[in-house]
Amino acid sequence: MGLDSLPSTGTPDCQILPVQYPSPEFDTIVNDLWKRNSRWLGFMPTRGFQDRAQRETLLAALVEGQVVGYVLFDLPRDVVKIIHLCVDTSYRGRGIARSLINAVGREYQDRRGIQLACRQDYDANALWPQLGFVTLAERKGRSRAGTLLTVWFRNHGHHNLFTVLIDDTKDPSIVVAIDFNIVLDIVEEPHDRGLPSRHLLDDWITQLAEICITQETYQETGRLPTPERRHQVRSQLEQFRELSTSRDQRWQELVSEISVLVPRAQDSDHRHLADAIAGKSHYFATRDQELTNNYASLKERFGIRVVSPQYLIVALDKTRSEDRYMPEQLNATSVSIHRSIEDEPAFLRSFQNHARSELQSNLIGILRTAQSTPDLRQITIVRTENGNDIATAISHIANNILIVSVLRLAGEDRLYNTVGRQLCFLIKAYALDRGLLSIRVMDQYISSTLEESLYDEGYLRNGTKWTYTITTGVVPIHEVYDEDISESDIALHEHQSWPAKLLGGGLKTFVIPIRPPFAEQLFDTLSAERTLFGRSTELGISREHVYYRSWRAAQGLAAPARILWYVSGTTPYQSEGHIRAVSQLREIQIGQALTLYRRFARLGVYTDADVIKAASDDGRVMALRFIDTEVFDSPVSLTQACDMAASLDETFRAPQSPSPVTEAFFAAVYERGSRYAE
């Protein structure tokens, strides 16, 4: 059911609709409902409302055409995260909140559940159990008030043994250092100019980011003109964590480098920024335009983002609202793999981890050792068409183990997260092709973005090291688990243990027909220019895509499941239809063509015209989001597939729509087609 046709629940006179921008409903929400309730809802930039309206994650409740409530939410990972739930005071107690939550839950039933965080001193905590939420965790808020936050969760029934449900139970991973002018905005008498700074202590921001001060803050406090003012400011500094920095020779070098890049800034600003970089801060918030005007050069050199409080709030809101994996950014960029370093200083500028206090001599030593022993060590560099190095790995083989001594990204935004996931996967593929037993990532200076990528790809952390055990073949589930596990758990195991497959647990398999042009776009190795890195890879692997088809005749297709892709018709490279690849089906959505196109546009490949063409006569389309595609080295022809089915006392025909097949048939196809079946 698409968001354009959501029925109401809970109260007969309530209608739930997605909010368009611009529209009168949007204006009512932002200028009336939110403003009147912002004390409890927290600060939200208008751009935040606009972004959610465009993504159709802003719903309004209407009674007799009047907006009486709204819910604003995000879709990170595989949960729904409620940001605002607001009902007009005169309409409370009539089921409006239940209608809004139920509409969200019904539309995103495929996700694990709905999550929110609420301060314990808010009356709204009495509402959440009535709406089906349970307490998942508690944590102390990092705002000035320091109040406790309760993390609430409404489960959609998708249990999972392997992953933590809620990111909000963990400490914030984004570190923000604040300049002294921001400190004064927060701790002294309020003034209009300091309003954005004070919003940095809103609860939603302190769930995402830790606001810290630098050592230089105390120096500047000591230079305030009166004892009373110095005492007032010092008494407020305890609410912030001080970044741990050692003002050693390396710190002095940082100050010197910053003074060259930003010569017109004050000396104290140079020291503030050096403290922030040495203290591993991701952002430095300041109202000093001499610093913010040099955002690009400071980010390129040190990896830190120097921004105004207003910009920081917008950036953090975008971080919490959007999926970190954005392959279309790579699809729009010609990216290639290189095995040698052409410009050592540029390489060091790109990959030395200043945020974690890495000495340049450390990276130089590893790099030059690798360059002097090319027969033993491999250097991998991911480079854009304009010559910028964006990722690198340096590795060697010892005792049948792939040792990765350097694993780096040149940045921390969503593009780099996508590259990071792909790089972590390609390392697995490299080790797999060489028959190695495991991988050890030994780099002590890995960024937080790469740590998330390693976790996503199934690597296990052990102190400062990460390990991955190579498994292949078709494995009976009882050899891995002593008790029954769900289909979702099996799917996650296969993702994190790629390319191994678990049999006997009931994970369904469907054969889905796909026309050759779309097969080439999505996964076929014969269209090398369409692969994620713009090159032909031995494995023919793409990490995540979406495929659109008519929603009719789905034959019980549901996620999670395996997909065997049947490329239909005769082409220059096949005389009859062939089963050419296997993927894991992660998600299915049915809705209006353009609605789903906007929702999945981040996965690239399709145009809006393609999606509209795939829709049924009612304008709706089915979107299949799939991951971990492996193109078979030995595609299975229609004739061979029919023979396999017959040997199993089954029947197989060229599919016209998604067709379920037995696990025995899947195993037979996989063992014939994949090099990793044994």
N, C-alpha and C positions, 0 to 999 in steps of 0.2 A: 504494500500500500504506500503510495507516495505521500509526501508531506502536504501536497495540495488538496488532499481529501481526508484529513484526519477527523474521525468522528469524536464527539465528546463523550466523556464518561463521568460519572459521579453526580452530575446535576443536569437536568433535562434542558435547561435554557442556556447552556454554555457551549460555545463553539470555539474550537482550537484551530488556529491558522498560522502558517509561517508569515513572518513580518517582512515586507519588502522595504527596500531603501531606494529612493525616498518614498515616504507615504505618511498619511496622517497618523496611522497606528504607530509608526516608528517615532514620530515627534511626541506623541502622547507618552510613550514608554520612557524616552530619554528626558523630556522636559517636565514631565509630571510625576509618573510613578517612581522613577529612579531618584529624581531630585528630592522628593519628599521622604524617601526611605534610604538615602545614601549613607546615613549615619550607621545603619546596620548592614547594608549591602557592600559598602566599601567603594573606593574610588574606581571609576571605569572611564577611560578616555572615550570620547565619542567615536573615534576610529574603531574602538573595540566593538561597539554596537554595530557599526557599519559592516565590519568584517563578518560578524556572526550572521547578520541579515543576508549577506551575499552567499554564505555557506549553508543557509537555511537551518541554522542552529539557534535561532531566536524565534520563539513561538509566543503568540498572544492569545489570551482568553478573552472572548467577546461575549457580552450579554446584551442582547437587543442592539447590536452594532457598536457598543461602547467597550473600549479596552478596560478590563477590570483586573488584569493580571498578566504576568509574562514569566517565561523561563528562558534563561540564557545559558547555553551549555557548550562544552567542547567535546572532541572525540579523540583524545590522546590514546595511543596504543590500542587496546581492545576493550576499553571501558567508556562509559558516558560520564563526564564530569560536570556536575551542576555548578555554575558560577553564581547565578542569581536565580532565586525563586521569590517572586513578589506578587502579592495580592492586595488590591485596594482594601483599606480597613473596613469600609462599609459593606464589602462583599465576603468577608471572611466567615468561615463556618458553613459555607454553602457548597463545599466540595470543589472549589476552583483549583486549589493547589493539587488535589488528587487528580483532577482532570488533566492538568498540565504534566504531572509526573507520569501518569499512565500513558499519555500520548507519546512521550519520549521513550518510555520503556517498550511500548508496542512497536514503534518504528525501528528501534535498535535492539530488538530481542536477541539478535545474533551475538551481541557483545556480552561480556561476562556479567555486567551489571552496571548500576548507577552509583556514583560516588559523589560525596560532598564533604566539606569540612565546615564545622560551625563552632563558634566560641561557646564555651560552656555556660557563660553568664547570659546568653540570649534565650528569650522565651521560646524561640523556634525549636529548641531541642525537644520540647514536648510533642511537636508535630511529627518528627521523622519516624518514630515507631509506628504511628498511625498510618503512615504511607508505606510501610513494609520495609523500612530501613532498620539495620542492626548496627550496634557499635562495633567497629573493627579495630580501632586503636585510639589512644589519646596521646597528645604531645603538648608540651609547653610552647605556647606561641612566642615568637621572637619579636613581637611588637613591643612598643614602649610599655603597654599595660601588662605584658607578660602573662596574659590569661591563658587558661588551658583550652585547647582545641580538641573537639571530638571528631574523628573520621567516621562517617556513616556510610553504609554500603547496602544496596538492595540487589540481591543476587538474582540473576536470570537463570540460575541452575546449571551453569557451565563450570563445573568444578575442575580444578587444575592442581596436579601434584607438584609441578616443577617450578612454577613462577610465583613471585610475591604479587598479591592482588593489587596493592595500592602503593603508588610511589610516595604518597603524602606521609606515610609512616616513617620515611627516611629523612635524614637531615637534608637541608637544602644543598644542592650541588653547585649553585652559582654564588660566587663570592663577589661582593660589591664593596669597594673601598670608597669612602666619601671624603671629599675635600673639606677644609676647615670652614669654608663659606656655607657648605651644606650642614655641617655640625651646628653652626650658629643659627641657621634657619630653623633647625629642629628644637634646640634647647632653649633659645631665648624667646622673647615676646613675639607672638605671631604677627606677621605682616604679609601682605598679598604676594610679594615677590617670593616668599619662602613657602607658599602653599604646596607646590609640587614636591619640594624636599620633604615636607612633613608627611606626605602620602607614601613616602618610601617605607614607613613603618606600619602601613596597613597590613592586616592579617594575611591577605592573599599574596602580597608581595613577600612577606617574611616566610611564607611556606615555600616559596621558590628560591629565594635568595637570602643570604646572610649579609646584613649591613655591618661593615667593620670600619674601624678607624685605624690610622697609621701612627707610628711613633712621632711623626712630625706634628700631629695634632696637639700633643702635650707641649711641644716647643712653642707652637703658635698661641696656645692658651696662656703660657707664661708671659707672652708679650702683650696681652690685653692691658688697657690703660689703668684700671683700678682693681684693688684687691677684691672688692665686692663682686665685680664681674668675673674675675678669674675664679673665685670660689664658686660662683653660680654655675659656670660652665664645667669646672672639674667635677662637681657633684653629680652632673648628668652623664659623664663619660662612661660610668660603670655599666650602663645599659648596653654598651657596644663591646664586641670582642676586638682586642687590639691584634692586628696582624703581626705574626712573629717574623721578625727580620733581624738579621745580623749585619750591623753596619761595618762590614769588612771591606776588603779590597774590591771584591766583586761589586758590592753596593756602590762604592765610590766610582767605579767604572760606569755603572748604570747612570748615576747622576751626571757624569760627564757626557755620555751619549745623549741623554735627554736634553741637556743644555744646548747641544749642537742642533738637535732637531727642532727645539722650541726655544730659540735664543731670547725671545722677547718676554717669556714668562718669568716670574720672580723665582729667586733661588729656593724659596720655601716650596713653591710648586714643583720644582725639579725633585726636591727631596720627598715630597708627598708621593709623587708618581713612582719614584724609585722604590719607596716602601711598598707601594701597591703591587708593583711587578715582582719584587723579591718575595712578597707575601702570598704569591700565587692568586692574585685577584683577577677575575675575568673582566670586571668593569671598574672604571674610576669615574664617579659622579661628581661633577663640578659645574659651577656657573661661570667659570673663567673661560672666556671665548678664545684667548690665546691658546689654550689647551684643546678645546673642542674643535677649533678650526684645523688642528693637525691630527684629526681622527685617523685619516688614512695612513699617514706615515708612521704614527705610533702603533697602529694595529699591525701593519706589515712588519715593523721591526721587532716589536715585543709581544704581539699577540693580545694586547689589552685594548679594550674599547673605552675611549675617553668620551663621555657623553654628558648631556644635561640631564637633570632629573626627569624632565618631561619625556625626552627621548628614551630614557631607561625604562620608564613605566610602560611606554608603548612596546618596547622590545620585549620586556618580560611578559606582557599580556600576549604577545604573539607567540612567545615560547610555550606558554601553557596551553595555547589553543590549537596548535598545529602539530601534525605528525612530523617526527624528526626525519623520516625517510622520504626523500623527495627526488626520485630518479629522473623526473622530467628535466631537472636542472642539468643533469649530465647529458640527457638526450639532446639538449640544446647546445651542448658544448662538445667540440671535438676533442676527445681525450685519448691519449695513447700511452703505451707502456714502453719504457726505455730501460736498458741494462747498463748504461754507463753515465758517468757524471761529466758534463762538459764545463761547468763553472762551479768550482768548489766554494768560493765565497758566497755565491748565490744559494747554493745548497745549504750552507751553514746558516745563512740568514733566514731561510725558509723553515728549517727544522730544528735548530737549537731551541730547547725548551727553557726560555727565560723564566716563565711562570713557576717552574719547579727548580729554579736555581741551578740549572745544569751549566757546568763549565764548558766552554767551547773546546777545550782540550779533550774532553771525554768523547764528543762526537767526532772530532778530527781523528782520534786514535782508532776508533772502530772503522771509520770510513777508509782511512789509508791502509789499514790491514786488509780490508776487503778488496781494495783496488790492487794491492800487491799480490793477492792470491786469488785471481779470478777463477782458477780451476777448482777451488775449494769453497768459495763464498759467492753468493749471488746478490747483486744490487738490483732492486726493482724501484723504478721511479714512475709515478703517474704524472703526466705532463699535459697541460692544455695546449691548444693550437697556437696560442700567443707566447708559448715558451715558459709559462709559469709552472714550477714544480708544486704539486698540491698534496702528494702523499709519497711515502717511501717505506721500503722494508729492506733490511740487510739480514741475510740468513746463511747458515751453513748446516751440513749434515754431520752428526756425530752419534755413533752407536745406534744407528737406525732411527734417530730422532732428528726432526727439523728444529734447529735452534735459531730463534729470531732474536738477534741482538739489538736491532733498531726497528721500531714501528712507529711512524710519525705521520701527523697531518700538519699542513701549513696553516690551518685555521680551525675555528670552532663552530661555524654556523651550520645550517642544515645541509648545504651542499657538501661540506666536509663530512658530516655524519653519514651521508649516503656513500661517499667515497670510502669512508672508514669501514662500513659494513661490507662493501664489495671487496676491499683489500683483505679483510679478515677471512672472507670466504675463499678468495683466490689462493691464500696461503694454504688453506685446507686442501684445495684442489691440487696444488703443486705437490704437497706431501703425499697425497693419495696416489697421484700418478707415478710417484717414485717408490711406491710400496713401503712407505715408512710407517712406523707403529704409532708415533705420536708427535705432537708439536709442543715446544716450550717457548713462550715469549718471555725473554729475560730483561727487556728494556725497563729500567727503573724510572724513565721520564715520559711515560705514556700519558697523553692528555685524558681528561675526563670523557671527552667525546669518544675516543678510542676504547676506553674502558667499557662504555656502554655498548659499543659495537662488538667487542669481544664477548660480552655477556649475551647479547642478542644472538650471536652465532654459536653459542653452546660451549665456549671456553670456560674453564673453572679457575677461580682465583686461589692462589696459595701464597699469601704474603704479597710480595712485590712481583711475583711471577704468575703467569697464566698458562694453563695446560689444556691440551685437547687430545683425546685418544681417538685414533682412526678406527672406524668400524665400517665394514662393508657387508654385502650379501643380504640374503633373505633369512631372517632369524625368527624361529618360533618364539612367541611371546613368553612362554613359560621358562625359557632360558634366561630371561631378563627380569621378570617379575613373578613373585610368588603368589600374588593375589590379582583379582580382576581389576582392571583400570578402564577408564572411560575412553571413548573414541577421541575426545579432545586431548587426553593425555598421550595417546598413541601418536596422534598427529604432531604434538609438540616434541615427543621423543624423536620422531623421524626427522623433524626440522633440525633439532640440535645435534643429532647424530648422523646427519646426511653423509653418505647416501644410503645407509643401512635402512632396511624395511622390516617392520615387525608384522608377522603373520599370526593369525589365530585370535586376535583381539576384537574383530568385528568392524574394523575401519572399512567403510564401503569404497568401492571403486566404480567409476563411470567412464565409459568410452564416449568422448564428445567429438562430433565431426567439426572440422574447421576447414575453410577454403584455403587453398595455397597462398593467396596474397596476404591473408591475415596471419597464416602460419609463419611466413617469411618475416613479417613485422614483429611478431611476438617472440619467436624462439629459433627460427631455422638458421643453421650455421651457413647455409649457402648465401644468406644475405648478411655478410659479415659487417657491412657498414651500419647495420641496424642494432648491433649488439651494444651493451651498455658502455663498453670502453671503446667503441668505434673500431674494433679490430676483430679478427677471427681468433677465437680461443679454441683450444683443443676440446674443451668440454661442451662448448655451445651453450653456456649457462647464462640465463638472465635471472635476477633475484626475485622480482615482483612485478606483476603486470595485471591488467584487467581486460577481460574479454566480454563483449556484449553480444547477446543473442535474443531472440524472441522468448518471452516468458512462458509461452504456451508449450505443451508437450514436454514438460521438464522431467517426467518419469521419476518423480521422487528425489530429484537432485537436491542435496542439502550439504552444508558444511558442518564439520570437516569431512573431507573425503580425498581420495586420490583421483586424479584425472589421467586417463590415457588419451592422448590426442591423436585422432584419426584424420590425417590429411587426405581429403577426398579428391577424386578426379585424376586425370592424366596430366603430367607436366613433363618438362624436359628431363627431370631427374627421377620420375617414377612412372611406370607403365600402368599401374593400378593404385588404388588407395593403399596407404600404409599407416600403421601406428608408429609414429615417429618420436614421441616424447612422453614423459611422465611428469606431472606436477602435483603439488598439494593444493587443494581447494581450501582457501582460508575464509572466504566470506561470500555470501550471495545477497544481493539487494534487488528488489523489483520496484520500479517506479517510473515516473515520467522521464523521457529520454534526456532532456537537458538538465533535469535535476540531478540525475545520476552522473551525467557527464561532468557537471561542476564538482560533484562530490569526489569523483575519482580522477579529476584532471591531473592531480599530482603524479599519477602513474604514467602519464604521457601516452604515446603511440597513436591513440585514436583522436580524430577530429570530431567536432560536434555533428558534422554532416554524416560521418560514419555511424555514429550512435543513433541518430534519427533514422537512418536507413535500416538499421537492425531492429527497430521497434516494431511491435505488432500494430494492427490496425487501430487499436485504442490509444496509441501513442506511448505505451509502456514498454519497457525493455528490462531484460535481466542482465545484471552486471555480475560477473564472476571474477573475484579477486583471487589470484593464485600466486604461489611462491615456489622456489626451489625446483625450477624446471631443469630436467636433465634430458638432453637430446640423445636419442639412442645411437650408438655406433652402428648397430645392425637393425635398421627399421624393419618392422614386421609387416609383411604384405598381407593383403586381404586373404589371399589363398592360404598363406601360412597360418593366419589367425583362425581361419575356418578349420584347418587341419588340427590345430591345437585344441580347439573346442571339441571337435569330434572325438579326439583321444580321451577327453574327459567326460564323454557322454553328454556334451552340451552342444548348443547351436550358436553360431555367430554369423551375423549378416552385416553388411555395410550399414552403419548407423545413419539415420536421417535426423535424429535428435539424441539428447543424452540417453545412454543405455546402460543400466546397471549390469555388471558382470561379477562372476564369483571370484573369491580370493584365489582359488586354484588357477583360474584363467589368468588373473593378473600376474601371479607368480610365474606362470609359464611364459607369458609375454616378456616380463622383466628379465627373466633368466636368459632369454634368447637375445633381447635387444641391448641390454646394458653390459658394459665391461666390468661393472662393479657387482655383478650378481653373485659371484663366488665368494 
